[in-house]
Amino acid sequence: QVQLVESGGGLVQPGGSLRLSCVGSDSIFSDRTMAWYRQAPGKQRLRVATITSRGETMYSESVKGRFTISRDNAKITVDLQMNNLKPEDTAVYYCNVSPPYAPSWGQGTQVTVSS
């Protein structure tokens, strides 16, 4: 069973920054496209950032220019640097492969943007 563990969430004021980290337990992820997803209360889980095994990145329009995804294949980690956070970024953030593999969903990490 491949496990992913997210960390780094918290409470931050609008305009602030957070860095999320995701650690994988299986080296198979080093060859896969990885992504960060988020789910706000009462809403669908949506993908916000993607990074291929070669480091190519894509972002949803809502976070483009503010979020940066990166990965370290040797450490099986995927990070998400979030700058200029907005209240609408409030959600539980998850990492997974893209497209997502259902058994690999972790607990996520809560990000709350509020003054």
C-alpha positions as CSV (number, residue, x, y, z in Angstrom):
1,Q,0.0,0.0,0.0
2,V,1.5,3.3,-1.1
3,Q,1.2,6.0,1.5
4,L,1.5,9.7,1.1
5,V,1.8,12.1,4.1
6,E,1.1,15.8,3.8
7,S,2.3,18.4,6.2
8,G,2.9,22.2,6.5
9,G,-0.6,23.5,6.7
10,G,-1.8,26.1,9.2
11,L,-3.5,29.4,9.8
12,V,-2.1,32.4,7.9
13,Q,-3.3,35.9,7.2
14,P,-4.2,37.0,3.7
15,G,-1.1,37.8,1.7
16,G,1.0,35.3,3.7
17,S,2.9,32.2,2.7
18,L,3.0,28.6,3.5
19,R,5.1,25.7,2.2
20,L,3.4,22.3,2.1
21,S,5.3,19.0,1.9
22,C,4.3,15.5,0.8
23,V,6.4,12.4,1.5
24,G,5.8,9.2,-0.4
25,S,6.6,5.7,0.8
26,D,7.1,4.0,-2.5
27,S,9.8,4.8,-5.0
28,I,7.3,4.3,-7.9
29,F,6.2,7.9,-7.4
30,S,9.6,9.1,-8.7
31,D,8.5,8.1,-12.2
32,R,5.0,9.4,-12.0
33,T,3.4,12.8,-12.5
34,M,2.5,14.2,-9.1
35,A,0.0,16.8,-8.1
36,W,-1.4,18.8,-5.3
37,Y,-5.2,18.9,-4.9
38,R,-7.4,20.8,-2.5
39,Q,-10.9,20.5,-1.2
40,A,-12.8,23.3,0.3
41,P,-15.8,22.6,2.6
42,G,-18.8,21.5,0.6
43,K,-16.9,21.5,-2.7
44,Q,-15.2,19.0,-5.0
45,R,-11.6,18.0,-4.7
46,L,-9.7,19.9,-7.4
47,R,-6.2,19.6,-8.8
48,V,-4.2,22.9,-8.4
49,A,-0.7,22.0,-9.4
50,T,1.0,19.2,-11.4
51,I,4.7,18.3,-11.9
52,T,5.9,15.6,-14.3
53,S,8.8,13.3,-13.5
54,R,11.0,15.6,-15.7
55,G,9.9,18.7,-13.7
56,E,7.4,20.2,-16.1
57,T,4.7,22.1,-14.2
58,M,1.1,23.1,-14.7
59,Y,-1.2,25.2,-12.5
60,S,-4.9,25.9,-12.3
61,E,-5.8,29.5,-13.2
62,S,-6.8,30.2,-9.6
63,V,-3.2,29.7,-8.3
64,K,-1.0,30.5,-11.3
65,G,1.7,33.0,-10.4
66,R,1.2,32.4,-6.6
67,F,1.9,28.7,-6.1
68,T,5.0,26.8,-7.1
69,I,5.2,23.0,-7.1
70,S,8.6,21.2,-6.9
71,R,9.8,17.6,-6.3
72,D,12.8,15.7,-5.1
73,N,12.7,12.2,-6.7
74,A,15.5,10.9,-4.5
75,K,13.6,11.8,-1.4
76,I,10.2,10.9,-2.9
77,T,8.9,14.4,-1.8
78,V,6.7,16.9,-3.5
79,D,6.4,20.5,-2.2
80,L,4.0,23.3,-2.8
81,Q,5.1,26.8,-2.0
82,M,2.1,29.1,-1.6
83,N,2.5,32.9,-1.7
84,N,0.1,35.7,-1.5
85,L,-2.5,33.5,0.0
86,K,-6.2,34.5,-0.3
87,P,-9.2,33.5,1.8
88,E,-10.5,31.4,-1.1
89,D,-7.3,29.2,-0.8
90,T,-8.7,27.8,2.4
91,A,-9.1,24.1,2.0
92,V,-7.6,20.7,2.9
93,Y,-4.6,20.1,0.6
94,Y,-3.7,16.6,-0.6
95,C,-1.0,15.2,-2.8
96,N,-1.3,12.2,-5.1
97,V,-0.3,11.0,-8.5
98,S,-2.1,12.5,-11.5
99,P,-4.5,11.2,-12.4
100,P,-5.1,10.3,-8.7
101,Y,-4.8,6.8,-7.3
102,A,-7.7,6.4,-4.8
103,P,-5.9,4.1,-2.3
104,S,-3.1,6.7,-2.0
105,W,-5.1,9.6,-0.6
106,G,-3.7,10.7,2.7
107,Q,-5.2,12.7,5.5
108,G,-4.3,16.0,3.9
109,T,-3.2,19.2,5.6
110,Q,-5.5,22.0,6.5
111,V,-4.8,25.5,5.2
112,T,-6.8,28.4,6.6
113,V,-6.4,31.9,5.3
114,S,-8.1,34.4,7.5
115,S,-7.5,37.7,9.3
